[in-house]
Amino acid sequence: MTQISYYTEEGLKKMKDELLEMETVQRPSISKQIGEAIDKGDLSENAEYDAAKEAQGILETKIARLKEVVAYARVIDDEGIDASKAFILSTVKIKNVKNNTEMQYTLVAENEASLKDKKISIDSPIGKGLLGKSVGDIADVTTPNGVIQFEIVEITR
């Protein structure tokens, strides 16, 4: 059974757009490739046909999985979230206690995470360490290199 997952409106729209592209662009393209391979004759020794059928199977699996994720996706309503603590959709400015380096991240669902956009998953080690913390709190984040302490400098929505 798939569990409900929470996304931003932007994240859910991105998933729906990806699903639409798979169904309306990629699926017909692969069907065309299969048709062209069939037109070439003997399917028992046709590598193009085999490759296209395999690509079709992979695409259909991706479509089915994404449809299931979208079906159980819910948009996060951040109206009632306590802004004094770090939760999903919070933008948190943190300072590494050891070297005083400051960073700012927005906490998001796992599939919306993007370091380039400074969005980290609430399931990541840093995300887990920040959840529920308030300004001034110290978050102990366990990494492969040991525990790193981050001070919560600021929380915004």
C-alpha positions in Angstrom: 0.0 0.0 0.0 1.3 3.4 -1.0 1.4 6.1 1.7 0.3 9.7 1.3 3.2 12.0 0.5 3.1 15.8 0.8 4.4 18.2 -1.8 4.4 21.8 -2.6 2.1 23.0 -5.4 5.2 23.5 -7.6 6.4 19.9 -6.9 3.1 18.3 -7.6 2.7 20.3 -10.9 6.2 19.2 -11.9 5.3 15.5 -11.4 2.0 15.9 -13.3 3.8 17.6 -16.1 6.4 14.8 -16.2 3.6 12.2 -16.3 1.8 14.0 -19.1 5.1 14.2 -21.1 5.7 10.5 -20.7 2.1 9.6 -21.8 1.8 12.1 -24.7 5.3 12.3 -26.1 7.5 9.4 -25.0 4.8 6.6 -25.3 3.9 7.5 -28.9 7.5 7.8 -29.8 8.3 4.3 -28.6 5.2 3.0 -30.3 6.4 4.5 -33.5 9.8 2.8 -33.0 8.2 -0.5 -32.5 6.1 -0.1 -35.6 9.2 0.8 -37.7 11.0 -2.2 -36.3 8.1 -4.5 -37.2 8.1 -3.2 -40.7 11.7 -4.4 -41.1 10.6 -8.0 -41.0 11.8 -11.0 -39.0 11.2 -10.1 -35.3 13.2 -13.0 -33.9 16.5 -11.4 -34.9 15.5 -7.8 -34.8 17.6 -5.9 -32.2 15.7 -2.6 -32.8 12.4 -4.3 -32.0 13.8 -5.9 -28.8 15.3 -2.6 -27.7 12.0 -0.7 -28.4 9.9 -3.3 -26.5 12.3 -3.1 -23.5 12.1 0.7 -23.6 8.3 0.5 -23.7 8.3 -1.8 -20.7 10.5 0.5 -18.7 8.4 3.6 -19.6 5.2 1.9 -18.7 6.6 0.9 -15.3 7.7 4.5 -14.7 4.2 5.8 -15.8 2.5 3.4 -13.4 4.7 4.3 -10.5 4.3 8.1 -11.1 0.5 7.7 -11.4 0.5 6.0 -8.1 2.6 8.7 -6.5 0.4 11.5 -7.9 -2.8 9.6 -6.8 -1.5 9.7 -3.2 0.1 13.1 -3.3 -1.3 15.9 -1.2 -0.4 19.6 -1.4 0.9 21.1 1.8 -1.1 23.8 3.3 1.4 25.9 5.2 -1.2 28.3 6.7 -1.4 26.6 10.0 2.2 25.6 10.4 4.0 27.0 13.4 6.5 29.5 12.0 8.6 29.4 15.1 9.9 25.9 14.4 11.5 24.2 11.4 9.0 22.1 9.4 8.5 21.2 5.8 8.5 24.4 3.6 10.4 26.3 6.2 13.5 28.2 5.0 16.1 27.7 7.7 19.3 29.7 8.0 21.9 27.6 9.9 25.4 28.1 11.1 28.0 25.4 11.4 29.1 25.7 15.1 32.6 24.5 14.4 33.6 26.8 11.5 30.8 29.5 11.6 29.8 28.9 8.0 26.2 30.0 7.4 23.9 28.2 4.9 20.2 28.6 4.1 18.0 25.8 2.9 14.3 25.2 2.4 13.0 21.9 3.8 10.9 20.0 1.2 9.6 16.5 0.3 12.3 14.1 -0.9 11.5 14.2 -4.6 11.6 18.0 -4.6 15.1 18.2 -3.1 17.7 20.1 -5.1 20.9 21.3 -3.7 21.2 23.7 -6.7 18.0 25.4 -5.6 19.0 25.1 -1.9 16.1 22.7 -1.2 16.9 19.7 1.1 14.7 16.8 1.9 13.2 16.4 5.3 14.4 12.8 5.1 18.1 13.8 4.6 20.4 13.8 7.7 20.3 17.7 7.8 16.6 17.8 7.2 15.9 15.3 10.0 18.2 17.2 12.4 16.5 20.5 11.7 12.8 19.4 12.0 11.1 20.8 15.0 14.0 23.0 16.1 13.6 26.7 16.9 15.9 29.7 16.5 18.8 29.4 18.8 18.6 25.6 19.0 21.5 23.4 18.1 20.8 20.5 15.7 23.1 17.5 15.9 23.4 16.1 12.4 24.9 12.6 12.0 27.0 12.3 8.8 29.4 9.6 7.6 32.2 11.8 9.0 30.7 12.1 12.4 28.2 14.5 14.1 28.1 18.1 12.9 26.4 20.8 15.0 24.3 23.5 13.4 22.8 26.4 15.2 19.4 27.6 13.9 19.9 31.3 13.1 16.6 32.1 11.4 13.4 30.4 10.3 11.1 31.9 7.6 8.2 30.7 5.5 
